[in-house]
């Protein structure tokens, strides 16, 4: 019975983390799609060089933090790492809606780079632990579709900003992620050592 419940939860886990993956790529993508709307209020964003700095600071920090995040995920509880990561980058997305200067956006993007980098190693590691070799690759493949779906949906940020405002777009997407982080607190769970030993024996 425990094995059956574990197998069922393994796919629930993929569904839970699929949404996190979607939010991960959607939130990072929104800035580039809403650039025209933001340039009206923040003149510094009219400079291609400045906008390049925003893209670069995120990618540099994300790239540097990726192996560091792997080390952290190996040492700490991955559930709380994922929950904390989602909460922080969603809060960053929310506060982007209050940004009034280039420097504010720049440092928010830096924090987003750190917080988003913490997710992927922990998320993939958790999926790998809950799935046996028979389903592990499929589970990870399904999870990866969430990343690309988020990237695609991030492109609609400009459409939403056109109907409302870029500020409210950041606010609502940020709130959605913050709420979902509390959903994860209720339903996401770490792999128990006892179950991990069962997989190793079998």
C-alpha positions as CSV (number, residue, x, y, z in Angstrom):
1,X,0.0,0.0,0.0
2,X,2.8,2.4,0.9
3,X,4.5,1.6,-2.5
4,X,1.2,2.3,-4.4
5,X,0.7,5.6,-2.5
6,X,4.3,6.6,-3.2
7,X,3.9,5.8,-6.9
8,X,0.7,7.9,-7.1
9,X,2.3,10.8,-5.3
10,X,5.3,10.7,-7.6
11,X,3.1,11.9,-10.4
12,X,1.3,14.4,-8.1
13,X,4.8,15.8,-7.4
14,X,5.4,16.2,-11.1
15,X,2.2,18.2,-11.4
16,X,3.0,20.4,-8.5
17,X,6.5,21.2,-9.7
18,X,5.2,21.7,-13.3
19,X,3.4,24.8,-12.1
20,X,6.5,26.0,-10.3
21,X,8.6,25.5,-13.5
22,X,6.0,27.4,-15.5
23,X,6.1,30.3,-13.0
24,X,9.9,30.2,-13.0
25,X,10.3,30.9,-16.7
26,X,7.2,33.1,-17.0
27,X,8.3,35.6,-14.4
28,X,11.8,35.9,-15.8
29,X,10.4,36.4,-19.3
30,X,7.9,39.1,-18.5
31,X,10.4,41.9,-18.3
32,X,11.5,41.6,-21.9
33,X,7.9,41.4,-23.2
34,X,6.8,44.4,-21.3
35,X,9.8,46.6,-22.2
36,X,7.8,49.0,-24.5
37,X,5.2,49.7,-21.8
38,X,7.9,50.2,-19.1
39,X,9.9,52.5,-21.2
40,X,7.2,55.1,-21.1
41,X,7.5,55.4,-17.3
42,X,11.2,54.6,-16.9
43,X,13.2,56.5,-19.5
44,X,16.4,54.7,-18.7
45,X,15.0,51.5,-20.2
46,X,14.9,53.2,-23.6
47,X,18.7,52.6,-23.7
48,X,19.5,49.2,-25.3
49,X,22.7,49.1,-23.2
50,X,20.8,49.5,-20.0
51,X,18.3,46.9,-20.9
52,X,21.2,44.5,-21.8
53,X,22.5,45.1,-18.3
54,X,19.2,43.9,-16.9
55,X,19.3,40.7,-18.9
56,X,23.0,40.2,-18.1
57,X,22.8,40.6,-14.4
58,X,20.1,37.9,-14.2
59,X,22.0,35.4,-16.4
60,X,25.4,36.0,-14.8
61,X,24.0,35.4,-11.3
62,X,21.8,32.5,-12.4
63,X,24.7,30.8,-14.1
64,X,27.0,31.3,-11.1
65,X,24.4,30.2,-8.6
66,X,23.3,27.0,-10.5
67,X,26.2,24.7,-9.2
68,X,26.0,26.5,-5.8
69,X,22.3,25.7,-5.7
70,X,23.0,22.1,-6.4
71,X,25.3,21.9,-3.4
72,X,22.7,23.6,-1.3
73,X,20.0,21.2,-2.5
74,X,22.2,18.2,-1.5
75,X,22.5,19.5,2.0
76,X,19.1,21.0,2.9
77,X,15.5,20.1,2.8
78,X,14.4,20.4,-0.8
79,X,10.8,21.1,-0.1
80,X,11.5,24.2,1.9
81,X,14.2,25.2,-0.6
82,X,11.6,25.1,-3.4
83,X,8.9,26.9,-1.4
84,X,11.4,29.6,-0.3
85,X,12.7,30.0,-3.8
86,X,9.2,30.4,-5.3
87,X,8.1,32.8,-2.6
88,X,11.2,35.1,-3.0
89,X,11.1,35.3,-6.8
90,X,7.3,35.8,-6.8
91,X,7.8,38.6,-4.2
92,X,10.5,40.1,-6.5
93,X,8.0,40.0,-9.4
94,X,5.4,41.7,-7.2
95,X,7.8,44.5,-6.2
96,X,8.8,45.0,-9.8
97,X,5.4,46.6,-10.2
98,X,6.6,49.3,-7.7
99,X,9.9,50.0,-9.4
100,X,10.4,53.6,-10.5
101,X,14.1,53.6,-11.5
102,X,16.5,51.5,-13.5
103,X,18.6,50.8,-10.4
104,X,15.6,49.4,-8.5
105,X,14.8,47.0,-11.4
106,X,18.5,46.1,-11.7
107,X,18.8,44.9,-8.1
108,X,15.4,43.1,-8.2
109,X,16.7,41.2,-11.2
110,X,19.8,40.3,-9.3
111,X,17.7,38.9,-6.5
112,X,15.5,37.0,-9.0
113,X,18.7,35.4,-10.4
114,X,19.6,34.0,-7.1
115,X,16.1,32.8,-6.1
116,X,15.2,31.3,-9.4
117,X,18.5,29.4,-9.7
118,X,17.7,27.6,-6.4
119,X,14.7,25.9,-7.9
120,X,15.9,23.7,-10.8
121,X,18.5,21.5,-8.9
122,X,16.2,20.9,-6.0
123,X,13.1,20.3,-8.2
124,X,14.8,17.8,-10.6
125,X,16.5,16.0,-7.6
126,X,13.2,15.6,-5.9
127,X,11.6,14.2,-9.0
128,X,14.5,11.8,-9.5
129,X,14.1,10.5,-5.9
130,X,10.4,9.8,-6.2
131,X,10.6,8.1,-9.6
132,X,12.1,4.8,-10.4
133,X,14.4,4.4,-13.4
134,X,11.3,3.2,-15.4
135,X,9.5,6.6,-15.1
136,X,12.2,9.0,-14.2
137,X,13.1,10.3,-17.6
138,X,9.4,10.7,-18.6
139,X,8.7,12.6,-15.3
140,X,11.6,15.0,-15.9
141,X,10.5,15.4,-19.6
142,X,7.0,16.4,-18.5
143,X,8.4,18.8,-15.9
144,X,10.5,20.4,-18.6
145,X,7.4,21.3,-20.6
146,X,6.4,23.6,-17.8
147,X,9.5,25.6,-18.4
148,X,8.7,26.1,-22.0
149,X,5.0,26.8,-21.4
150,X,6.1,29.5,-18.9
151,X,8.4,31.1,-21.4
152,X,5.5,31.1,-24.0
153,X,3.0,32.5,-21.5
154,X,5.5,35.2,-20.4
155,X,5.0,36.6,-23.9
156,X,1.5,37.5,-23.0
157,X,2.7,40.0,-20.4
158,X,2.7,42.7,-23.0
159,X,-0.9,42.0,-24.0
160,X,-2.0,42.1,-20.3
161,X,0.1,45.3,-19.7
162,X,-1.6,46.9,-22.7
163,X,-5.1,46.2,-21.3
164,X,-4.2,47.2,-17.7
165,X,-0.7,48.4,-16.8
166,X,2.7,46.8,-16.5
167,X,2.7,47.6,-12.8
168,X,-0.5,45.6,-12.2
169,X,0.7,42.8,-14.4
170,X,3.8,42.3,-12.2
171,X,1.6,42.6,-9.1
172,X,-0.9,39.9,-10.1
173,X,1.7,37.4,-11.4
174,X,3.7,37.9,-8.3
175,X,0.7,37.4,-6.1
176,X,-0.1,34.2,-8.0
177,X,3.3,32.8,-7.2
178,X,3.1,33.8,-3.5
179,X,-0.2,32.0,-3.1
180,X,1.1,28.9,-4.9
181,X,4.1,28.8,-2.5
182,X,1.5,28.2,0.3
183,X,-0.1,25.5,-1.7
184,X,3.3,23.8,-1.9
185,X,3.6,24.0,1.9
186,X,0.5,21.9,2.2
187,X,1.1,19.3,-0.6
188,X,4.8,19.2,-1.4
189,X,6.8,16.7,0.6
190,X,10.4,15.6,0.8
191,X,11.5,12.0,0.2
192,X,11.7,10.0,3.4
193,X,14.9,8.1,4.1
194,X,12.9,4.9,4.6
195,X,11.3,5.0,1.2
196,X,14.7,5.9,-0.4
197,X,16.2,2.8,1.1
198,X,13.3,0.7,-0.2
199,X,14.1,1.9,-3.8
200,X,17.8,1.1,-3.3
201,X,17.0,-2.5,-2.1
202,X,14.5,-3.1,-4.9
